């Protein structure tokens, strides 16, 4: 598998190099030189595959001979060892539960796959791998658990002070071992900017072997395609073939993976990107002008992104053909008031509890389906609702089943270093704590 930078399509690197370098020096993002369409035989067998089986088939075709098939199969079976059920709430409305992994968020798919890939490529005696990750909530927890105890790696998590939930913060700051947390006096965009700047700083790269675990890393994006194929397979078993996906969107890696699955042949009718008040992409669909803006804090904190990195990949997939993109994808944005209203509506209608991100996805799907009858809609549930206890009224909070790992987390001591959002301070910390 060869990959090029979205800023320089004329040069290419190996998958291994893209995984470890994360981001090209020209500040683009890596994309596959060739995106293969999966064979008809795969789609004919799709309803019969388990999640690990179809994940192996997808990865095998995308990665080619990068990792021997037996090794790749074992890697995937280790990484994707939990379910992702599509639960029917009513006729043609399904919720795809992506929170059954160890960190209770969809990020487990990407983080666990990426950590296993990196561990596979690491050779004994090589320089320690320093993994930098900015998080608006869920990414950091998934990466922490994905890399916890992995030899010859160290993870540094940057998160915005006061802008993640209490449980999310516990997942970031209580791991110890090879995981350390930095709380940044700023927004997620500030955290992401620090990570990106680190990758193009010559002094840091001379002193440390840096890589990223954010969705800018192609190894995060690839495994996220797995659950789109898996959800479609589940609906095929129910006789549904006309399917739309509604994706709560922040950094746009999640829906970017869905579009990559579509490029590989997954016959999706429509993608719906649901955002909170950080409406850079919905505004683009209205005006045709893509204009990043500072992020604002909302109840759906993991989506508080004003300048989504993965938009570069989506634009590249469509070669800046805005009309082709608009025919496949639409986007809606909602306020916090609309989010809390949607949480209540889902509970009243289905006796089902959704996190604020998932509530936004349900609301967008409902709005879209009102104008598109006969299409089965799948909205993605990206995190377990227990991670956001302060969002819910008492009756809904009482209906949440809290997993045992959360109760264990609450007994641990938090450890985090506070930093301002200036790059010099972050750089000094990295160099002073090698």
N, C-alpha and C positions, 0 to 999 in steps of 0.2 A: 504494500500500500504506500503510495506517494501522496504527499500533501503540499499545497502551495499557500502562500500568504494572500489574503484578500487584497493586500496593497501591492502585491507583486506576483501575478500569476505565472510569470515566465520562469521562476525558479522553484525547485521542489526539494523536500526533505523526506526522510523515512518516517514511519509511524513512531519508532522508538525516539528519534530526535524530537519530533513534535510533542510527544508526551513529556519528555524531560525539559524541553525548552519552554513549553506552554504557549509562549507568545513570540512571534518573530520580532527581530530587532527593528523592523520597520513599523511596528505597532499595529500590524494587521492581525488577523486571526487565521489559524490553519483550517483549510478545507480540503477534502479529498480531490485529487486530480480527476479521478473517475468514480462516479457513483453508480454501481451496477444495479440493474433491475433484477429483482429476484425471479427465478424461473417459475413458469406456470405450475410445475409440479409442487413447488413450495406452497403456493396458495391453495392448491387442491388438497394438500395434507394439513393446512393450517388449523382446522378445527380439532385435529387429532393430536396436535403437539401439546406437551406441557410447556410451562413458561421457560424452564431451562433449555428444553429442546429447541424451541423456536428462537430463543436468544442465541444459541449456538449456531443455528443456520444463518441468522441475520449477520452475526459477527464474522462467520466464516466467509461469507460472500463479500463483505465490506473490507475485511482485513487481508484477504487473500492468503499468501503463504508467510505473512509476517510472524505468526506464532503457529507452530505445528498443531494440527487439529486435535490430537490427544491432549496436549497441554492446554489448548484453548478451552476444550470441553471441561476439563477438570477445573480450570480457573473460573469459568462461568458457573459451574455447579456449586462452587464454594462461595462465590459472590452473590448469586441470585438464589438464595436458599429460603425465601419467604414468598408468600402469595400476594397477588394484586387482583382481588376479585372485582368484577363489574356487577354491582348490586342494583337490581331493578327496583326503583321506587314507585313507578307507575308505567303504564304502557308508553314505550319509546323514551323513557327518561331513566338513565342509568348513572350511578355514581361510581367512578373508578377509584377504589380505595388503595392509595399508594403509600399508606402509613404503617404497614405491617412489618417494616424492617426495624433494626435495633434502635435507631434514633427517632422513630415514629414520624418520618417524613420521606417524601419522594426522593430526596437527595441521596438516600441510601443506595439506590440503583447506581448512580454515577460514582459516588465516593468509594463504594466497596469494589466495583469493577476496576476503577482507576488505581486504587491502592494495590490490588493484586497484580495488575499489569506492571506497575512500577517495581514492585517486589520481584516479579518475574525477570525483568530486564536488569535489575541491579546485580552487579557481580561482586563477589567477596573481595574486600580490599579496596574497593572504589571509595571515592570521597563521599562523605555523608551528604544525603539529599535533604535540602531544606525546602519544605513545602510551605508556601505562603498562601493564605486563603482569607479573603474578605467575606464577611457574612452579614446579611440583614436579618438573620434569625436561624434558619434551618441548615444552611450549607455547612456551617462550622461544626455543628453537632454531628452531622453525618460523616464529615471528613475526620473528625477526632476519633470516632469509633472505628471508622474504616482503617485508619493508620495506627491505632493504638497498639503499641508493642511491635510494630513492624521493624525489623532490624535495619540499622543504618539510615533511618529516616528521622526527621524532626519536623513537627508541624507548628507553625505560628499562625494563630487565628486573630484577625483584626475584626472587632465588632463595635458599632456605634454606642457610646455610653448612653444608658437610659432609654434605648430604642429597641430593645429585645425583651421578650417576656421573661419572667422569673425562671421558668423551667428551661427555656432556651439558654439563658445565661448559665444555669447550672450545668447544662450539657457542654457548654464551651469551657468552663473554668474549673471543673472538678476532676479532670482525668489524670493529671500528673504524668509520670513516665516521660514519653517523648512528645507530649502535647503541652504547648504554652499559649496563654491568651493575653491579648492586648486590648484594652478598652480605649477607644479613640474618641476624643472630644470633638465629635462631628457627626456627619451622616454616613450612610452606607457608601454613597458616591465618593466621599472623602477616603474611606477605607479602601475602596476599589482603586482609586487614583494612586494611593501609596503603593499598593501591590504592583500596579502596572509600571510605575516609575522605577521601582526596584529592579524590574527585569531589564531595563535599558540603562542602568547605572553601571558604568565600567568598573568602578572600585568594588562595588558589592559583588558583581559577577566574577571578579578576580579572586575574591576572598571566600565566596560561598557558592555552592552548587544549587542554584535556585530553580524551583519549578512552582507551578500554581495548581491548586485544587479547585479553583473556581471554574465556572462553566466556559471560561475562555479556553480551557484545556480540552482538546478534542476527545480525550479519553473519558471525560465526563459526559459528553454529548452522545456518543455512540450507544452506551447502554440504556439511555433514556428512550431510544427508539423501540426497545424491547417491549415496553408495556403498551405501546400503541398497537403493535401487532397482536399482543396477547389479548387486549380488550376487544379488538376486532374479531379474533378467533372465538371469544366467548359469545359475542353477539351472533356470529355465524351459527353457533350451536342452537341459538334461539330462532333461527330462520331470518335474521336481520342482515340485510346487505347494504342498505342505504344509510350511511352513518356519518354524523358530524361530531367533532370533538370540540369541547369548550375548555379552554386552558387558562387558569389564573396566572397572570404574567407579570413579571418584574424585570428580570434581566434578559428575558426572552430566550433562554436556553431551552426551557421545557417545550415551548411551542416550536422552537427551531428544530428540536429532535423529531417532533411530529412531522414537520415539513420534509425532513430528511427521510423519514419512513415513507412519506408520499412519493418522494423522488425514487425510492427503491421499489415502488409499485403498489404500495398500500392504497386501495381505492377509496379514499376519504372524500365525502361529498363537500364538506366545509370545515374550515378551522375558524374558531372564534376565540380571539384574544380578549380576555376580561382583565381590566386593570382597575386600580383604585384611583385616587385623585392625581396620581402620577401618570398623566395621560399623554405622554409624548407620542406614543404610537396611535392611539385613537385620534389625536389631533392631526397626525400625518394623513390618516385615511380621509379626514374631512377636508383638509386644505391642500394636500399634495406636497406639503413642505415638512421635512423632517428637521425638527428643531429641539435638541436636548435642552433640558431646563433643570434647575436645582430640585432635588427631591424634597418632598414634604412628608411629615410623619403621619401615619394613619393607623387604624386598628389592625389592618392587614400588613404588618410591618415587613414581612419577607418580600413584599412587592413594592417597597418604597425605593424605587429606582427611577431617577429622572433622565439618566443617560444609559440605556440598556446596551451592554457590550455586544450581545449576540445579534443585535439588529444588523451588524455588518455581515454576518453569515446569511441572514435571511435575504438581504439585498443581493448578496452574491449568488445565492441559489437562483434568483430570478433575473440576474444580470441587470438589475435596475429597471426591469420591465414592470413598472408600477401597475399597469392594467392587468397583467397576468397574475400578479400577487393579489390584487383587489378582487379578482374573480374567485380566488380560492380562500381568502382570509378576510374576515371583518373584525372590528374591534369596538368594544364598549368600555366606558369608564363609569365608576360609581363612587358616591360619597360615603363617609362613615355612617351617616344616618340611614342611607339605603342598605348598607351592609348589615347593620343591626336589625333592620326590618326584614331582610332576607333570612337571617338566622332564625328569627321568630317564625316566619312563614314556613320555612322548611320543617321546623319542629312541629308546628301546628298541623301541617298537612300530612307529614309522614312519620311523626314521632322519631325523627332522625336528627342527630346533632352534627352540625358542620362548623368547621373553623371559619374565621372571617374570610380567608382566601377562597375557600371552597364555596362559601355563600355567594361571593361575587361571581364565581363561575356559574353557579346555579341560576343566578338572576340573569346573567347574559344569555345563557342557553334558553331560558324561558322567554326572554324578549325575542330572540332569534326564531325560536320554534313557532311563536305566534304568527309569524309571516311565512313559515315554511312547513306546511303540514306533510305528514308521511315520511319524515326523516327521523331516524332513531338518534337521540342525542346522548352523548356521554360527557359528563362534566367531571373534571379531575379533582379528586380530594387530595391535596398535597401534604396535609399534616393532620395529626391526631388532635381533636379539639381540646384535649387535656392540657396542651401546651399554651393555651390562652385562657386561663381560668377567670381573669378579670373582665373578659369581654361579655360573659353570659349573665342573664338574669338568674335568680336563684333556682327557679323551677327547671330551667334547661341545664344549669350546672349540676344539679342533683342527678340528672339522667346520664351524665358522662361516666363511663367506666374507666377508672384510672389504672393504667398498666402497672405491674409491680415494679418495673425498673424506674418509674418516676418516684415512687415512694422511697426507693433506695437512694436515688439522687439527692433527695431532700435532706439526707443525713450527712452529706459530704460538705467539706469546707471549700469555699470558693477561693481561687487564687488567680489574680489578674494584675497586670501592670498597666497603669494609666499613662497615656501619652496624648499630647496635642496632635493636631492634624497636619503639622508641618513635616515635610519629608526629611529634613535634616535630623530631627529628633528620632524618627523611625530608623533612619540609616544608622545613627549612632547606637541605637539599641541593638540592631542586628550585628554590627561590627564589634560591639562591646560584650556581646553574649554569644560568642562563637562556640 
